[in-house]
C-alpha cells in the first residue's frame, strides 16, 4: 500500500480514495478509508471485525501508526487527548518507526521520517543512536543533524557524523565530474595535445592543414593528420574566496557551498578559501579536505554581520585581478547596510570578480533582500540564485 504522506492525515483524501477496490468490498473499504483519513475525528471509528481488514490493508494498524504522528496536529481545544485513544497500547518511537517501515514503501517512509522531525519534533530519532543509525541517509536527514547536532553526545554524534559523510560523499561524487569538466576541461588552441579525443579535436585546424589533400574527383577530404587542443595549464592560479552566511534560512546553501569549496580545493587551477559567518567569522580554509568537518562546525542561526565578513575576506585577497570573491547570503544585514555596500564596492574596485549568491542549491528557491541585491548588481556585482553546476560553469568561463 503506497500512501504519499505530504501533510496532516486529513490531506491524504485524494491518494487514499484512489486505491483500487474490489467490487464486493467497495462500500466497506471506501468507508474505512474515509475513517483512516479522518482518524479520531470520524463519527465512527474503524471497524475492528476481521471482515473489514483485507489481505492487503490492515486499517486499524494503519490508523494507529498514522494517528501516533498526525494526532499531534491537534490540541486539547480540538478534543485531542494524548493519553486517551482506542488503541490497544501506547506506541513508542522505536516501535512506531519499525511499524512504519513494515507497512509503507521506502519513499513514503522517508516522507514520514521527514515530517516526524520537521513538523512534529520527534527528536528522539536523532538522539537515540540505534534509531538514528536506522534512518535512511539523505539530504533531509543531513539538515536535521546539522540543526540538532548540539544536543548529540559521544556515540550519537559519531553516528551522526558517519551519516553526514555518506550523504556528502554521494553529493560530491555527483558534482565533481561536472566541476572538473567545467573548470579543468577548458581547451587551449595554442597547445597541441597527445590526448586524442573527440572533445579535444580542433576541427578548424584539422581542415585547414588537410586542404592540400582534397580529392577533387571524389569531392572529399583525405585526412592524414588530426589536430587536438591541449588542456590549459594554470601557471598563475585563480583565487576563490567563499564567504557563507550561516543563518537558518541558508542551510541548503551552506551544505552545497561546503561541498563545492572542497571540490575547488582539489583542483590545481584554483586556490580556495572558505569562511562562514553570523556576527562572528570562522575561517575553515584549513578544513577543506573534509567537507564533513566543515559542516559539523557550522552553527546555524544567530545574527548577521555581512560587512564584517566581507572585510575579513578582503584580508585573504592576494592578487585582485585573479580573484573570484563569492558571497553566499540572503543579504539581510543586521547592521547598517551602507557598510555592506561600501565593502562590496571596495572589493569590486580592487579588481576582484564579485559573485553574490542568494541561493546555491538545485531548487533555485531563495528569499532575500531584493533591494540590496539590485543595489549590488548596479555597482557591478554578479547577483544570482544558481545551481552548483552553473557556478562551476561561471567560474570556468572567467578563468579561461
Secondary structure by P-SEA (a helix, b strand, c coil): cccccccccccaaaaaaaccccccaaaaaaaaaaaaaacccccccccccccccccccaaaaaaaaaaaccccccccccccccccccccccccaaaaaaaaaacccaaaaaaaaaaaccccccccccccaaaaaaccccaaaaaaaaaccccccaaaaaaaaaaaaaaaaaaaaacaaaaaaacccccccccccccccccccaaaaaaaaaccccccccccccccbbbbbbcccccbbbbbbbbbbccccaaaaaaaaaaaaaaaaaccccbbbbbbbccbbbbcccccccaaaaaaaccccccccaaaaaaaaaaaccccccbbbbbbccccccccaaaaaaaaaaaaaaccbbbbbcccccccccccaaaaaaaaaaaccccccccaaaaaaaaaaaac
